[in-house]
Amino acid sequence: MKWKWYFQFSSIVLVVALTWSVLVWLPDGSESQEAPQLYQGVPFDANLLALDRRALDEAYHAQLLLLFSIWLKQQAVDPRQITSGLQLARRAYNQAAGQIARREKQMHDEEQSRQEGR
């Protein structure tokens, strides 16, 4: 009888501990909503920004090649894997492309204000 109480108590403690660890270690929704700031603290450079855009396009293309290659090797059985991979790749591409576009606009605006100041 004493052992039954001990196992019930241990089970409750284990469930509480596991629940707590999941809540602590899983990221909350606020972190996933915010894109990493790629250009924070990086000085403006038009030439390098053009290379950034080119590298992003090439990296995205390489990722798609990899995704489709793996999917085809698995004989295209389960579309959930490639769908998930495509969603992740596109989300990352759009985040980076948006930051590059903002950076290009900032550079354009600064150049325009310098020309107006002359």
FENSULCOR-V760404 format. One line per field, one symbol per residue. ss: DSSP state (@ for helix, = for strand, . for the rest). A space follows every 10 residues. Layout:
ss=???
This chain:
ss=.@@@@@@@@@ @@@@@@@@@@ @@@@@...@@ @@@....... .....@@@@@ @@@@@@@@@@ @@@@@@@@@@ @@@.....@@ @@@@@@@@@@ @@@@@@@@@@ @@@@@@@@@@ @@@@@@@.
